Amino acid sequence: MKYIALLGLLAVALACGGANNDSAPVADEIVPLPTGPGSVAASDGVSIAYTVSGTGSPTLVFIHGWMCDQSFWAAQVADFSASNTVITIDLPGHGLSGMERDGWSMMAYGADVQSVVEHFDLTDAVLIGHSMGAPVALEAARLMPERAIGVIAIDALHDADAKYDSEQMEGFLAAFESDFVGTCGQFSASMFPEDADPALVERVTNAMCDGSPEIAIALTREFFNYEMGPALSVVDSPVRYINSDMWLTNVEANRKYQPNFDGLVMEGVGHFLMMAAPGDFNGLLKQIIENLDRPIG
């Protein structure tokens, strides 16, 4: 396909109330949130599905990528809920959340995450976003600087200075419009190394390509037009990353906009690194969370 070269480039960017208590808690006491699934209404009324697991601070808010859902974080929920409160979210248009919305944007998704965080009155949220979920985390962080203590991008925010060719973009979108399932399948395949687990590739591809073509295409167009640099520049909390070595992370370019930008790279894991190598990934994520206020290395 003429525009297949753009698949890898886009893969870098997208892929995918407290408990009642009769007495006031003492200082620094952690009041557990009610665990299990729930939902909260977005500002436009769309239902946002979430799941709360575990207890402990900081609260880890996991945000999935393009055409994915909260189940992609299963290995992280199982691990981190032993020591932290973990909240996973289905962004509207995905998973169990509402599908009806007038328009789809990173700004609206940031407000959706804000709605969940404010629902629980969190002041210790670490926003962890995979792929498209990373700019969503940036948008949420700048909406609520008093509640977000850090943003962690997972195979995302590679280069704030990267530009997309308009002709290639339109061709890529046209391919999605003419054959969503076929183009999506090629897109999904471009995110994995040659030796990737076939079962993982199949699971991710089925999940992504079974979604709404209308929503998927709208979000792809939105991401092509997203300005990462300005978003990075207005986030007050540290911004960290754990990226795959499939694509270069332009740290110096990003630090022009966000001096407090730092992170780690995993080798040989592809775009869905938190699923491909969960043990190694979780170890690096713990390292970053425990040292959010300090540079890495």
N, C-alpha and C positions, 0 to 999 in steps of 0.2 A: 504494500500500500504506500502511496506517495508520501503519506504523512507519518509513517511508522517511526521515523527518527524522533518525532516529537513525543512518542509514548514514554521513553525513558526520562525525558525532561519533565514531563508532567507528573510522572510517578514521584519524582523528588518533591513535588509540591502538594499533591493531593492525598493519594491512596488512603486513603480511606480514613418540724417543731421539736424541740428538745423534749426529753422525758419530764413528766410532771414530778414535782418534789415539793413537799409542804414546807421545807426549810430551805433557806438560801444556801448555795454551795459555798464552802470556804474558799479562800483565795487559791488559785491554781488547781482546784479540783476539777477533774474531767467529768462532765455530766454526759453519759452515753446518749447518743442519738438512738431513736427507735430503729432497729435493724430490719432489713427486708426490703421488698419492692414497694414503690409508691409513685406518686406523680404530683406535679405542681403545674399550674397554668402559667403559660407565658403571658407577656403583656398584651398579646393579640388574642389570647384565649386558647391557643394551641396547647395540647397536653404534652408535658415533658416527663417521660418515664425515667426513673432512677432506681438504684438499689444501694442500700447502706449496709456495710459489713464491718464488724470489728469495732474497736474503740481505742482511743489514744490520739495524741497530738504529735505532729501536725496532722490535719485532715488532708488526705490525698484525694483529689478530684480528677478522675480519669476521663478524658474526652477522646472519643474514637475519630477515625478519619472518614474520608469520602466513601459513601455507600457501605459503611461497616456498621457495627453496633457495639453495645457495651460488653457482649460476650467475648470480644477479642481480647479483653483484659483478664480472662479467667485465671490465668497463672499468676498474675499480680495480685488479684483479690485473695487467692488462697494463701499467698505468702505474707503480704503486708497487713492483712486484717488481724494477724496475730499480735501486732504492735501498734497499729494505727487505725483510726477511723478511715474507711475507704468508701468513697461514693463514685459509682459509675453511672454514666448518663447516656441515654439514647437521644441524640439531637433530633429535633423535629424532622420528619421525612425519613427517619431511620428507625429500625427496631420496633419497639412498642409505642413510640411517641406518635403524636398526631401528624397527619399527612397534608392537611389543608392549610395553606398559607399563601398570601398574595404574592410574596416575593421571597427569594432565598439569598441571604447574604451573610458574610462573616460577622458584620456588626449585629445582626439579629441573633445569630448564634451566640455571640458574646453576651448579649442580654439574656439569652436563655440560661446560660451557665450562671449568670448573676442571679437569676430568679431562684435557682436551686440553692446557691450559696446563701442568699439572704433568707430563704425559707427556713434554714437551720441556724441563722444568725451566726455564721462562722466568722472568725477573725484570724484563723490560722490555716487558710486554704493554700495548698500547693497545687497549682493547675498543671496537669500533665497531659499534653496533647500529642497524639500521633498524627503525622502527616497533616491533612487539612485541619485536624484538631489543634495544631499549634497556633496558627493565626487566630483561631477561635479563642484559645487561651489568652493570647495577647489582647484581643478585644475585651474579654472579660476582665483582665487585670487592670486595664486602664479605666474601666467603668467603676471599679471598686478597689482602689489602691489601699484602703484601710482594711480590706478583708483578704487580699491575696498577698502572701509572703514570698511567692516565687512562681516562676513559669519554667517548666521543663519540656522542651520540644523533643519528640521522638522521631527520628529520621525526617526532619523538617527544618525550616529556617536556614537553608543551606547558603543562600546568597541574596542579600537584600538588594544588590545592584543588578541581578539577573533581569534580562528583558526578553520578552517573547516576540517573535516575528508575527505581525498581524495576519499575513497571508497564511502562514502555517497554522495559526490558531483557528482561523475560519475553516481551513481544510480539515483540521482535526475535529472540530465541532460538527462539520457536515458529515464526516464519517460516522460519528456517533448517531446522528439523526437518521442516516440511511440504514445503518445496521448496528444498533446499540449492542446487542449480545455479542456479535462477532468482534466488534472493535473493543468492547470491554474485555473480552477474553484475551486479546492481544495485549491490551494495556496491563492486565493482571499479570500475564506471563513475564512482561518486561521488568517486573519488580522483584523477581527471584533469581538467584544464581542458578547455574546449570545443574548443580548437585542438590538442589532443594528437595525436601521431602514431598513426593507427589501428592500425598494425602493432604498436606497443608496447602499446597497450591490449589488443589481441587476445592477445598473448603473455602478458601478466600475468594476464589473465582466465582463459585456458586453464590456466595453471599453478596458480593459486589454486583454481579451481573443480573441478579434476580430483583434488584431494586427498581424504582420508578425511573424510566428513561427521562421523563420530563424534569424531575428534580435533579437527576445526575447531570444533565446537560446544563441546566441553569446554574448549578454550583460550579461546574467546570468553567463556564463563562465568567462567573463572579471571581473565581480564583485567578484567572488570567489577568483580571483588572485590579487585583488586590495590591496595595502599596505597602510592602513589608517594612521598608525603612522608616517611614513616619510612625508606623505602629510600634516598632521597637523603641523609637526615640522617646515616647511618652510613657513607657512602662517604668514605674519607680522601683519595682522589686527586681532581684537578680533574675537573669534569663540564662538558663542552662540548656544543654542538648546532649542526647545520646544518639549518634547518627551511624548509619551503615557506611562502609567504605566503598559502596558502589558508586557514590557521587562525592565530589569534593565539597567540603564545607569551607566557605570563604570567611574565616574568622575575622580577618582584618576589615573586610568590607562591612560586616555586621557591627563591628565595634565602632565604626564611624557614627552609627546611630545609637548604639547601646554599649557603652564602655564596660558594663558589668555583664558581658557575654562570654561564656566559657563552656567547655564540655568535653566529651569523650567520644571515641569512635570504636565501633565493633567491626571485626573483620569477618567476611564470608557468610553473612547472615541475611542479606537482602533487606527489603523494605519493611517486612513484618518481623523485625528482630525480637520483639517481646514475645512472639509466638514461636519463632524458629529456635531460639536458644534462651528459654525463660530463666534458667538458673543463672547463667552468666549475666543476662540483662538485669535481673533483679538485684544482683550484687552491685552492679554499677549504679543502678538507681538508688539503692540504699546509701551508697557512698556520696552521691550528689545531694540527696535529701539531708543527710547528717552534716553536710558542709556547705549549705546554701549561702552562708554569709562569708565564705572564703573562696578565693580563686582555686581552681583545680590544678594539681600538679606540684 
